[in-house]
Amino acid sequence: MSYIIKGETGDWEVVIGLEVHAQVTSKAKLFSGAPTEFGAEPNTQVSFVDAAMPGMLPVLNEYAVEQAVKTGLGLKAKVNRNSVFARKNYFYADLPFGYQISQFDQPIVGEGTIVLDMPDGTSRAVGVERLHLEQDAGKLVHDMHATKSFVDLNRAGVPLMEIVSKPDMRSPEEAGAYLRKLRAILRYLGTCDGNMEEGSMRCDANVSVRPVGSKELRTRCEIKNVNSVRFVMQAIDHEARRHVEVYEGGGKIDQETRLYDPGQNETRAMRSKEMAHDYRYFPDPDLLPVELTEEFVAQIAKNLPELPDDKKARFEKEYGLTAYDADVLVSEKENALFFEEVAKGRDPKQAANWVITNLFGVLNKKGVGITESPVSAKNLGRLIDLIADNTISGRQAKEAFEAMVETGKDTDAIVAEKGLKQITDTGAIAAAVDQVLAANADKVAQFKAGKEQVLGWFVGQVMKASQGKANPAMCNELLRKKLAQ
């Protein structure tokens, strides 16, 4: 998708790379057995290791390693058989050790690819540079005292996967699509819940600009810890336009870390951007290199679930869905499972239409996900069955669906309560047809004179006479027969 910033001196394009910190789905921390549940009271999930008590040694969480390998395989990336943990040295109050245990030049996962499906139907491949494991820092709390800040170490040591993209994205929309696709992959794999509001997935966006046609990579700024896809897109757009203004005003961009304020829709300088040598990385002497066997990686690969791209291709082939519909349905694992339950043994295109158009429309209005749907897959499937066997009409189905959303009741109970069963008795419909034709001889004459559109009016009158319960197809058929006589 073309995203060009029109400047006074010419057109500019943006160059974007994203660093995503994804909290590993694990009940224990990366180097200790302390729990990782969200929302616990401050400093209640801290072991001696997390608090950097003297003499405490880190012990690597094997499950976190397995989750990182699974993620690497899901990103179609190279899993490195040998990787090394390093100390990233810097001082901050929420970092008890005075360093962060991370990975530097030998990460657990190397290069991979994420394919983006854009709204205009095009696809974009974005390279993944690396994935490495690291421990999270603690958290400073500034709003509990007028003059003091408090330290909460519950997050200290929580296992993170830092997933670094290549600078392959060229618009805020592509960055948004990348984050949504990455989050979907992580959720399908079960390696991160992708909850940006709770901080289990955070994004740093590296942004620079250059004249259209140029291949140089200019100085970039890093926007730290943006906590929603929408804010990431807004921050990138603002920062790119700021760069253009600076360059066209004769200034230069400093490499720095910035924070995004969504209220003001602006970024503000936080600190000069550190280089790798500033952290004085060196291998952690308390941790041995991680050596993965072929058997270990192969076993994880064998048990990978069906991922979004594969599921999308299957939905198109097996159910005959359009690429757009398949993409919408596989965007979240729970959505895909819900659809397949509705579609089982039914017309898949009709099932997709009801799920995407009707159900997703309701859920979007309510601001809830499929797991909180007031209409179950079983009940939605039953509704489609009643349409298929002519028990109810399409209009009656929509009325029943609205009632199901409001009450949460079963399909059959709603249909019975509202008396929604359509009349399919030929005799009853024929009687209504005769009554309408007898009362409207002028309209009958118009039809016989060649005015075909009058037929629709007759159908409407018969439906009105039957209080909307007559089968419209049968009405149409009987009217044509009677009018032809």
HELIX and SHEET records of a PDB file:
HELIX    1   1 GLU A   62  GLY A   74  1                                  13    
HELIX    2   2 PRO A  172  LEU A  189  1                                  18    
HELIX    3   3 VAL A  229  GLU A  248  1                                  20    
HELIX    4   4 ALA A  276  TYR A  279  5                                   4    
HELIX    5   5 GLU A  294  LYS A  302  1                                   9    
HELIX    6   6 PRO A  308  TYR A  319  1                                  12    
HELIX    7   7 ALA A  323  VAL A  330  1                                   8    
HELIX    8   8 LYS A  333  ALA A  343  1                                  11    
HELIX    9   9 PRO A  348  ASN A  353  1                                   6    
HELIX   10  10 TRP A  354  LEU A  359  3                                   6    
HELIX   11  11 PHE A  360  LYS A  366  1                                   7    
HELIX   12  12 ILE A  370  GLU A  372  5                                   3    
HELIX   13  13 ALA A  377  ALA A  388  1                                  12    
HELIX   14  14 GLY A  394  THR A  407  1                                  14    
HELIX   15  15 THR A  411  LYS A  418  1                                   8    
HELIX   16  16 THR A  426  ALA A  439  1                                  14    
HELIX   17  17 ALA A  441  LYS A  448  1                                   8    
HELIX   18  18 VAL A  454  ALA A  465  1                                  12    
HELIX   19  19 PRO A  472  ALA A  484  1                                  13    
SHEET    1   A 5 ILE A   4  LYS A   6  0                                        
SHEET    2   A 5 ASP A  11  GLN A  23 -1                                        
SHEET    3   A 5 PRO A 159  SER A 165 -1                                        
SHEET    4   A 5 SER A 123  GLN A 135 -1                                        
SHEET    5   A 5 GLY A 112  ASP A 117 -1                                        
SHEET    1   B 6 ILE A   4  LYS A   6  0                                        
SHEET    2   B 6 ASP A  11  GLN A  23 -1                                        
SHEET    3   B 6 MET A 201  PRO A 211 -1                                        
SHEET    4   B 6 CYS A 221  VAL A 226 -1                                        
SHEET    5   B 6 GLU A 256  ASP A 261  1                                        
SHEET    6   B 6 GLU A 266  SER A 272 -1                                        
SHEET    1   C 2 ASN A  82  SER A  83  0                                        
SHEET    2   C 2 VAL A 290  GLU A 291 -1                                        
SHEET    1   D 3 TYR A  99  SER A 102  0                                        
SHEET    2   D 3 ALA A  86  ASN A  89 -1                                        
SHEET    3   D 3 PHE A 282  PRO A 283 -1                                        
SHEET    1   E 2 LYS A 139  VAL A 141  0                                        
SHEET    2   E 2 PHE A 150  ASP A 152 -1                                        
END                                                                             
